[in-house]
Amino acid sequence: MFVAGCCFIIPAVIITAIFAWAYQLYGHLPYVQPFIYGIKPAIISVIVVTMISLSRKALKSVQLGIIGITSAIAVLAGFNEIYVLFGAGFIGILLVLNSIWKECSLWFCPIHFIAN
């Protein structure tokens, strides 16, 4: 399975690196601009379709939906994507721990053993 994963990922990484290198080298040239204008909408549409399909799989509760929408708004407002990602993950962890804490009794709880 590892070999299959490598055979799938490595060519995609190489192709992406070649396109990034070519864009960095030739992207500012005027005769290349029409090609870039044609590629940008296609890439944006692929990203949007992927986001929609992943969001349908990821939205398993209202809380996760609220975290996702809040994260998207934060990124669109100009916050750093990495900070938003870690913040959303941290909030998700806190929500899971809160639900575990509510379900177990105070004297027998995994979090109680971790805290002590």
Backbone as CSV, one residue per row, in Angstrom:
resi,resn,N_x,N_y,N_z,CA_x,CA_y,CA_z,C_x,C_y,C_z
1,MET,0.831,-1.179,0.000,0.000,0.000,0.000,0.885,1.256,0.000
2,PHE,2.003,1.200,0.671,2.933,2.317,0.693,3.464,2.606,-0.712
3,VAL,3.814,1.550,-1.432,4.338,1.711,-2.798,3.265,2.305,-3.705
4,ALA,2.033,1.846,-3.547,0.939,2.382,-4.363,0.723,3.857,-4.061
5,GLY,0.787,4.225,-2.800,0.650,5.625,-2.426,1.757,6.477,-3.011
6,CYS,2.978,5.973,-2.961,4.115,6.711,-3.541,3.973,6.847,-5.049
7,CYS,3.510,5.778,-5.696,3.334,5.823,-7.153,2.219,6.796,-7.551
8,PHE,1.320,7.082,-6.645,0.242,8.030,-6.910,0.687,9.462,-6.608
9,ILE,1.374,9.672,-5.500,1.711,11.013,-5.033,2.937,11.584,-5.738
10,ILE,3.977,10.808,-5.904,5.243,11.333,-6.433,5.088,11.937,-7.836
11,PRO,4.397,11.299,-8.786,4.222,11.966,-10.087,3.446,13.278,-9.986
12,ALA,2.436,13.329,-9.111,1.673,14.571,-8.941,2.559,15.673,-8.376
13,VAL,3.425,15.332,-7.436,4.336,16.316,-6.868,5.318,16.809,-7.930
14,ILE,5.831,15.908,-8.728,6.785,16.293,-9.780,6.121,17.199,-10.812
15,ILE,4.914,16.848,-11.248,4.201,17.672,-12.228,3.897,19.047,-11.651
16,THR,3.441,19.098,-10.398,3.161,20.381,-9.755,4.424,21.213,-9.621
17,ALA,5.531,20.588,-9.274,6.796,21.316,-9.155,7.244,21.876,-10.503
18,ILE,7.055,21.122,-11.568,7.426,21.610,-12.901,6.573,22.813,-13.295
19,PHE,5.258,22.733,-13.038,4.394,23.876,-13.342,4.745,25.088,-12.490
20,ALA,5.046,24.879,-11.228,5.429,25.992,-10.357,6.735,26.618,-10.821
21,TRP,7.683,25.791,-11.204,8.956,26.301,-11.705,8.754,27.111,-12.987
22,ALA,7.946,26.575,-13.907,7.691,27.271,-15.171,6.951,28.589,-14.930
23,TYR,6.013,28.585,-14.009,5.278,29.819,-13.698,6.218,30.853,-13.082
24,GLN,7.074,30.405,-12.189,8.025,31.321,-11.555,8.991,31.898,-12.583
25,LEU,9.384,31.096,-13.529,10.371,31.521,-14.520,9.756,32.362,-15.637
26,TYR,8.589,31.942,-16.131,8.004,32.572,-17.312,6.679,33.292,-17.053
27,GLY,6.168,33.268,-15.833,4.841,33.810,-15.555,4.686,35.293,-15.789
28,HIS,5.756,36.034,-15.692,5.666,37.486,-15.852,5.786,37.940,-17.301
29,LEU,6.099,37.044,-18.208,6.252,37.417,-19.614,4.883,37.684,-20.245
30,PRO,4.773,38.723,-21.090,3.461,39.102,-21.639,2.827,38.032,-22.536
31,TYR,3.605,37.288,-23.270,3.004,36.302,-24.171,2.561,35.034,-23.446
32,VAL,2.881,34.913,-22.181,2.442,33.763,-21.389,1.139,34.075,-20.640
33,GLN,0.824,35.350,-20.466,-0.344,35.767,-19.703,-1.665,35.176,-20.216
34,PRO,-1.925,35.090,-21.510,-3.199,34.487,-21.955,-3.361,33.028,-21.505
35,PHE,-2.288,32.277,-21.471,-2.368,30.888,-21.006,-2.690,30.833,-19.516
36,ILE,-2.089,31.748,-18.761,-2.333,31.784,-17.323,-3.780,32.175,-17.044
37,TYR,-4.314,33.140,-17.801,-5.706,33.529,-17.624,-6.658,32.382,-17.952
38,GLY,-6.265,31.490,-18.828,-7.099,30.340,-19.140,-6.993,29.233,-18.115
39,ILE,-5.845,29.121,-17.462,-5.636,28.055,-16.486,-6.252,28.399,-15.132
40,LYS,-6.205,29.669,-14.737,-6.691,30.067,-13.413,-8.146,29.673,-13.158
41,PRO,-9.099,29.933,-14.070,-10.483,29.529,-13.797,-10.639,28.009,-13.664
42,ALA,-9.875,27.258,-14.432,-9.959,25.796,-14.337,-9.464,25.320,-12.974
43,ILE,-8.378,25.884,-12.508,-7.837,25.484,-11.205,-8.794,25.886,-10.094
44,ILE,-9.348,27.083,-10.184,-10.292,27.530,-9.156,-11.526,26.637,-9.138
45,SER,-12.027,26.227,-10.300,-13.201,25.350,-10.330,-12.892,23.985,-9.738
46,VAL,-11.707,23.454,-9.996,-11.326,22.167,-9.396,-11.253,22.291,-7.880
47,ILE,-10.696,23.383,-7.391,-10.598,23.586,-5.943,-11.986,23.721,-5.320
48,VAL,-12.887,24.467,-5.963,-14.235,24.648,-5.417,-14.998,23.325,-5.386
49,VAL,-14.914,22.556,-6.457,-15.606,21.262,-6.495,-15.052,20.324,-5.416
50,THR,-13.743,20.337,-5.243,-13.126,19.503,-4.215,-13.554,19.950,-2.823
51,MET,-13.617,21.253,-2.600,-14.060,21.757,-1.300,-15.498,21.342,-1.003
52,ILE,-16.349,21.389,-2.013,-17.754,21.010,-1.808,-17.862,19.527,-1.467
53,SER,-17.150,18.680,-2.191,-17.240,17.244,-1.911,-16.626,16.895,-0.551
54,LEU,-15.528,17.546,-0.202,-14.923,17.281,1.109,-15.776,17.820,2.240
55,SER,-16.429,18.960,2.025,-17.254,19.522,3.096,-18.466,18.644,3.371
56,ARG,-19.000,18.006,2.357,-20.129,17.091,2.584,-19.716,15.904,3.440
57,LYS,-18.490,15.436,3.259,-18.009,14.310,4.057,-17.590,14.737,5.455
58,ALA,-17.105,15.968,5.585,-16.573,16.428,6.866,-17.648,16.952,7.804
59,LEU,-18.767,17.408,7.270,-19.802,17.977,8.122,-20.629,16.871,8.758
60,LYS,-20.217,16.477,9.941,-20.918,15.408,10.640,-21.771,15.946,11.774
61,SER,-21.632,17.226,12.091,-22.452,17.844,13.126,-22.557,19.335,12.853
62,VAL,-23.476,19.965,13.554,-23.651,21.404,13.411,-22.421,22.136,13.936
63,GLN,-21.829,21.614,15.012,-20.642,22.253,15.584,-19.490,22.291,14.573
64,LEU,-19.275,21.193,13.858,-18.217,21.170,12.846,-18.518,22.129,11.704
65,GLY,-19.781,22.260,11.356,-20.168,23.219,10.325,-19.889,24.643,10.748
66,ILE,-20.189,24.950,12.006,-19.927,26.296,12.518,-18.430,26.568,12.548
67,ILE,-17.641,25.584,12.964,-16.181,25.747,12.967,-15.679,25.977,11.539
68,GLY,-16.185,25.218,10.580,-15.759,25.368,9.195,-16.129,26.718,8.612
69,ILE,-17.347,27.160,8.840,-17.779,28.458,8.309,-16.992,29.591,8.960
70,THR,-16.787,29.494,10.271,-16.005,30.510,10.974,-14.566,30.543,10.457
71,SER,-14.008,29.380,10.195,-12.641,29.318,9.672,-12.557,29.936,8.281
72,ALA,-13.535,29.645,7.442,-13.543,30.220,6.088,-13.668,31.734,6.142
73,ILE,-14.512,32.229,7.025,-14.667,33.677,7.165,-13.369,34.300,7.667
74,ALA,-12.706,33.635,8.623,-11.447,34.166,9.160,-10.376,34.232,8.074
75,VAL,-10.299,33.204,7.244,-9.299,33.209,6.166,-9.625,34.299,5.141
76,LEU,-10.908,34.429,4.794,-11.294,35.472,3.843,-11.092,36.876,4.420
77,ALA,-11.131,36.995,5.754,-10.899,38.286,6.401,-9.423,38.643,6.449
78,GLY,-8.560,37.681,6.117,-7.139,37.998,6.037,-6.272,37.343,7.092
79,PHE,-6.849,36.492,7.932,-6.038,35.810,8.932,-5.165,34.744,8.266
80,ASN,-4.059,34.434,8.873,-3.131,33.430,8.356,-3.815,32.063,8.372
81,GLU,-3.712,31.342,7.262,-4.394,30.052,7.131,-3.897,29.023,8.142
82,ILE,-2.606,29.046,8.437,-2.048,28.079,9.379,-2.607,28.313,10.774
83,TYR,-2.676,29.579,11.200,-3.228,29.891,12.519,-4.705,29.509,12.598
84,VAL,-5.429,29.765,11.531,-6.849,29.409,11.505,-7.009,27.888,11.575
85,LEU,-6.172,27.156,10.852,-6.236,25.697,10.861,-5.960,25.132,12.255
86,PHE,-4.892,25.622,12.880,-4.580,25.142,14.224,-5.651,25.567,15.234
87,GLY,-6.160,26.780,15.099,-7.212,27.237,16.001,-8.482,26.410,15.871
88,ALA,-8.872,26.113,14.639,-10.070,25.291,14.421,-9.859,23.880,14.960
89,GLY,-8.672,23.338,14.755,-8.378,22.006,15.311,-8.418,22.004,16.827
90,PHE,-7.873,23.051,17.435,-7.880,23.151,18.892,-9.307,23.261,19.428
91,ILE,-10.139,24.064,18.761,-11.544,24.182,19.180,-12.261,22.847,19.025
92,GLY,-11.974,22.122,17.934,-12.566,20.794,17.754,-12.156,19.827,18.841
93,ILE,-10.890,19.868,19.236,-10.420,19.007,20.325,-11.131,19.361,21.619
94,LEU,-11.279,20.649,21.898,-11.979,21.064,23.114,-13.432,20.605,23.112
95,LEU,-14.088,20.663,21.962,-15.474,20.195,21.886,-15.581,18.694,22.138
96,VAL,-14.640,17.928,21.602,-14.646,16.480,21.829,-14.383,16.183,23.299
97,LEU,-13.413,16.850,23.876,-13.124,16.632,25.298,-14.300,17.035,26.175
98,ASN,-14.992,18.099,25.800,-16.166,18.522,26.548,-17.268,17.470,26.477
99,SER,-17.474,16.870,25.310,-18.511,15.840,25.194,-18.122,14.582,25.969
100,ILE,-16.836,14.247,25.974,-16.383,13.092,26.770,-16.574,13.377,28.243
101,TRP,-16.258,14.584,28.649,-16.368,14.953,30.055,-17.820,14.882,30.521
102,LYS,-18.757,15.270,29.674,-20.173,15.222,30.033,-20.677,13.783,30.137
103,GLU,-20.131,12.873,29.333,-20.628,11.505,29.293,-20.126,10.648,30.439
104,CYS,-18.968,10.928,30.958,-18.420,10.059,31.989,-18.598,10.691,33.360
105,SER,-18.626,9.844,34.358,-18.774,10.347,35.717,-17.455,10.949,36.178
106,LEU,-17.523,11.741,37.218,-16.366,12.482,37.673,-15.284,11.583,38.241
107,TRP,-15.649,10.467,38.865,-14.641,9.637,39.516,-14.008,8.625,38.579
108,PHE,-14.643,8.359,37.417,-14.046,7.434,36.453,-14.105,8.056,35.070
109,CYS,-13.074,8.775,34.738,-13.032,9.470,33.460,-11.596,9.494,32.947
110,PRO,-11.379,9.201,31.666,-10.024,9.225,31.140,-9.357,10.589,31.297
111,ILE,-10.126,11.653,31.166,-9.533,12.982,31.308,-9.129,13.231,32.753
112,HIS,-9.877,12.669,33.683,-9.538,12.825,35.096,-8.152,12.203,35.372
113,PHE,-7.882,11.055,34.764,-6.575,10.431,34.955,-5.473,11.215,34.259
114,ILE,-5.775,11.829,33.131,-4.771,12.614,32.419,-4.451,13.886,33.214
115,ALA,-5.482,14.501,33.795,-5.285,15.759,34.510,-4.469,15.555,35.785
116,ASN,-4.550,14.382,36.399,-3.843,14.153,37.666,-2.518,13.556,37.453
